[in-house]
C-alpha cells in the first residue's frame, strides 16, 4: 500500500530479511486471505500490488478526481497498440502502419512511461521502442503474451505481415 509500483518477491525478501521462496508462499496465502474484501493482492508486471476489486470500481471511481486522470488521445492509443503488438518497433514502422507521422505521439508515450527505447535496429540504426512495466500494470496483465490476439480483429494484418516478410512487394 505504500508504493505506486509493483514490488517483486525479491524486494520483499530483501526488506523483510526472509527467503524469497517463503515470501512467495506468504504472498499467495494473502491472495486467498483477501477473498471477499474490497481489495485484492495481485501479481502483476513482475511484482505484487494491492488493487480495489473490479466490482467496487464505480465506488472507488467516485473518489478519483477527473483532473487527476489524463486520458490518451486516439492517436496515442493507436500508436501504443502498434508498439505493444509489434515490439520492438521503430517510429518509421509505426508511422507506416498508421499512415501518419508519430514522432510527437511516441514522445508523449515515452514521457508518460508507457513506452521506452529498446536499442537500435541492426540494419537501419533506427531507435526501437517497446512497452514498459507501467503499460502492463495499467492493463492489469503480467506480460504482453496476455494481450488478446489481434488477427481476428484486423483481417488486413496478415497482408501486412506478408509485406514485411517480402519488402519487394511480391506476394504469393
MOWOMO-V703678 format. One record per residue. N is the residue number from 1. PSI is psi in whole degrees, -180 to 180 (999 if undefined). OMEGA is omega in whole degrees, -180 to 180 (999 if undefined). D_LAST is the distance of its C-alpha to the last C-alpha in Angstrom with 1 decimal. Layout:
# MOWOMO-V703678
n=N psi=PSI omega=OMEGA d_last=D_LAST
n=N psi=PSI omega=OMEGA d_last=D_LAST
This chain:
# MOWOMO-V703678
n=1 psi=-12 omega=-175 d_last=55.4
n=2 psi=7 omega=-179 d_last=56.4
n=3 psi=152 omega=180 d_last=53.0
n=4 psi=10 omega=176 d_last=50.1
n=5 psi=155 omega=177 d_last=47.5
n=6 psi=141 omega=-180 d_last=46.6
n=7 psi=128 omega=-179 d_last=49.0
n=8 psi=158 omega=176 d_last=47.7
n=9 psi=-40 omega=180 d_last=49.5
n=10 psi=-38 omega=179 d_last=50.4
n=11 psi=-43 omega=175 d_last=52.0
n=12 psi=-45 omega=-179 d_last=54.0
n=13 psi=-41 omega=179 d_last=55.1
n=14 psi=-49 omega=-178 d_last=56.2
n=15 psi=-42 omega=-177 d_last=58.2
n=16 psi=-5 omega=180 d_last=59.7
n=17 psi=53 omega=180 d_last=60.3
n=18 psi=158 omega=179 d_last=59.0
n=19 psi=140 omega=-178 d_last=56.3
n=20 psi=-38 omega=-179 d_last=52.8
n=21 psi=-34 omega=176 d_last=52.4
n=22 psi=-40 omega=179 d_last=55.5
n=23 psi=-43 omega=180 d_last=54.3
n=24 psi=-44 omega=179 d_last=51.0
n=25 psi=-44 omega=-179 d_last=53.0
n=26 psi=-40 omega=179 d_last=55.3
n=27 psi=-43 omega=179 d_last=52.5
n=28 psi=-32 omega=174 d_last=51.0
n=29 psi=-39 omega=178 d_last=54.4
n=30 psi=-37 omega=177 d_last=54.8
n=31 psi=-45 omega=180 d_last=51.7
n=32 psi=-41 omega=-179 d_last=53.5
n=33 psi=-29 omega=-177 d_last=56.8
n=34 psi=0 omega=177 d_last=55.4
n=35 psi=137 omega=177 d_last=54.2
n=36 psi=-1 omega=178 d_last=55.8
n=37 psi=174 omega=-179 d_last=56.6
n=38 psi=-6 omega=180 d_last=55.4
n=39 psi=166 omega=179 d_last=53.4
n=40 psi=156 omega=174 d_last=51.1
n=41 psi=124 omega=-178 d_last=50.1
n=42 psi=142 omega=171 d_last=46.4
n=43 psi=121 omega=-173 d_last=44.4
n=44 psi=139 omega=175 d_last=41.9
n=45 psi=39 omega=176 d_last=40.0
n=46 psi=6 omega=-179 d_last=41.6
n=47 psi=-164 omega=-177 d_last=45.1
n=48 psi=140 omega=177 d_last=47.5
n=49 psi=155 omega=173 d_last=48.6
n=50 psi=133 omega=178 d_last=50.9
n=51 psi=154 omega=168 d_last=49.4
n=52 psi=150 omega=179 d_last=51.0
n=53 psi=143 omega=-178 d_last=49.8
n=54 psi=-36 omega=-178 d_last=47.2
n=55 psi=-13 omega=177 d_last=49.6
n=56 psi=12 omega=-177 d_last=52.1
n=57 psi=-40 omega=-180 d_last=49.6
n=58 psi=-42 omega=-179 d_last=51.3
n=59 psi=-47 omega=180 d_last=54.7
n=60 psi=-39 omega=-180 d_last=53.5
n=61 psi=-29 omega=178 d_last=51.7
n=62 psi=-22 omega=-180 d_last=55.0
n=63 psi=-11 omega=-179 d_last=56.2
n=64 psi=124 omega=179 d_last=53.4
n=65 psi=137 omega=-180 d_last=54.1
n=66 psi=-36 omega=-178 d_last=51.5
n=67 psi=-23 omega=-178 d_last=52.2
n=68 psi=-15 omega=-180 d_last=51.2
n=69 psi=127 omega=176 d_last=47.7
n=70 psi=128 omega=-176 d_last=45.3
n=71 psi=155 omega=176 d_last=42.1
n=72 psi=146 omega=176 d_last=38.8
n=73 psi=166 omega=177 d_last=37.5
n=74 psi=-41 omega=179 d_last=34.3
n=75 psi=-41 omega=180 d_last=32.7
n=76 psi=-41 omega=178 d_last=33.9
n=77 psi=-43 omega=179 d_last=32.6
n=78 psi=-45 omega=-179 d_last=29.1
n=79 psi=-43 omega=179 d_last=29.1
n=80 psi=-40 omega=178 d_last=30.6
n=81 psi=-41 omega=179 d_last=28.0
n=82 psi=-45 omega=179 d_last=25.2
n=83 psi=-44 omega=-178 d_last=27.2
n=84 psi=-43 omega=-176 d_last=27.9
n=85 psi=-20 omega=-176 d_last=24.3
n=86 psi=3 omega=-172 d_last=22.8
n=87 psi=148 omega=-10 d_last=25.9
n=88 psi=142 omega=-174 d_last=26.6
n=89 psi=147 omega=180 d_last=25.2
n=90 psi=161 omega=177 d_last=26.3
n=91 psi=-39 omega=-178 d_last=27.9
n=92 psi=-36 omega=178 d_last=25.4
n=93 psi=-42 omega=178 d_last=22.4
n=94 psi=-44 omega=179 d_last=24.5
n=95 psi=-39 omega=179 d_last=25.4
n=96 psi=-38 omega=180 d_last=21.8
n=97 psi=-44 omega=-178 d_last=21.1
n=98 psi=-27 omega=-179 d_last=24.4
n=99 psi=12 omega=178 d_last=24.4
n=100 psi=163 omega=177 d_last=28.0
n=101 psi=134 omega=-177 d_last=30.1
n=102 psi=12 omega=-176 d_last=30.9
n=103 psi=-51 omega=-177 d_last=33.5
n=104 psi=-33 omega=179 d_last=36.5
n=105 psi=-43 omega=178 d_last=34.8
n=106 psi=-44 omega=178 d_last=33.9
n=107 psi=-43 omega=179 d_last=37.5
n=108 psi=-45 omega=-180 d_last=38.8
n=109 psi=-37 omega=176 d_last=36.8
n=110 psi=-45 omega=-180 d_last=38.0
n=111 psi=-38 omega=179 d_last=41.5
n=112 psi=-2 omega=176 d_last=41.4
n=113 psi=17 omega=-180 d_last=40.4
n=114 psi=-22 omega=-178 d_last=37.1
n=115 psi=147 omega=178 d_last=34.9
n=116 psi=161 omega=176 d_last=35.7
n=117 psi=144 omega=-177 d_last=34.5
n=118 psi=42 omega=179 d_last=32.6
n=119 psi=-162 omega=-177 d_last=32.7
n=120 psi=148 omega=176 d_last=30.6
n=121 psi=127 omega=-177 d_last=27.0
n=122 psi=-29 omega=-178 d_last=27.4
n=123 psi=-48 omega=-174 d_last=25.2
n=124 psi=-20 omega=-176 d_last=26.4
n=125 psi=1 omega=-179 d_last=29.7
n=126 psi=145 omega=176 d_last=29.1
n=127 psi=135 omega=177 d_last=31.0
n=128 psi=150 omega=-179 d_last=29.1
n=129 psi=150 omega=176 d_last=30.4
n=130 psi=165 omega=179 d_last=30.7
n=131 psi=165 omega=-177 d_last=32.8
n=132 psi=170 omega=173 d_last=36.4
n=133 psi=-31 omega=178 d_last=38.6
n=134 psi=-36 omega=176 d_last=40.2
n=135 psi=-48 omega=179 d_last=36.9
n=136 psi=-43 omega=-178 d_last=36.7
n=137 psi=-44 omega=179 d_last=40.4
n=138 psi=-35 omega=179 d_last=40.0
n=139 psi=-15 omega=-180 d_last=37.4
n=140 psi=31 omega=179 d_last=39.5
n=141 psi=163 omega=-178 d_last=37.0
n=142 psi=-24 omega=180 d_last=37.3
n=143 psi=162 omega=-179 d_last=33.8
n=144 psi=-17 omega=177 d_last=30.4
n=145 psi=-16 omega=179 d_last=29.2
n=146 psi=-4 omega=176 d_last=31.3
n=147 psi=145 omega=179 d_last=29.4
n=148 psi=151 omega=178 d_last=27.9
n=149 psi=138 omega=-176 d_last=24.2
n=150 psi=-25 omega=-176 d_last=22.6
n=151 psi=-45 omega=179 d_last=19.3
n=152 psi=-25 omega=-178 d_last=21.3
n=153 psi=-31 omega=-178 d_last=23.1
n=154 psi=90 omega=-176 d_last=20.2
n=155 psi=-27 omega=-178 d_last=17.3
n=156 psi=-6 omega=-177 d_last=15.5
n=157 psi=-34 omega=179 d_last=15.6
n=158 psi=-40 omega=178 d_last=12.4
n=159 psi=-38 omega=178 d_last=10.6
n=160 psi=-44 omega=178 d_last=13.1
n=161 psi=-44 omega=-180 d_last=12.5
n=162 psi=-41 omega=179 d_last=8.8
n=163 psi=-43 omega=-179 d_last=10.3
n=164 psi=-34 omega=178 d_last=13.1
n=165 psi=-21 omega=-176 d_last=11.3
n=166 psi=74 omega=-172 d_last=9.6
n=167 psi=-16 omega=177 d_last=12.5
n=168 psi=-10 omega=176 d_last=11.8
n=169 psi=16 omega=179 d_last=9.6
n=170 psi=100 omega=-178 d_last=6.6
n=171 psi=151 omega=179 d_last=3.8
n=172 psi=999 omega=999 d_last=0.0
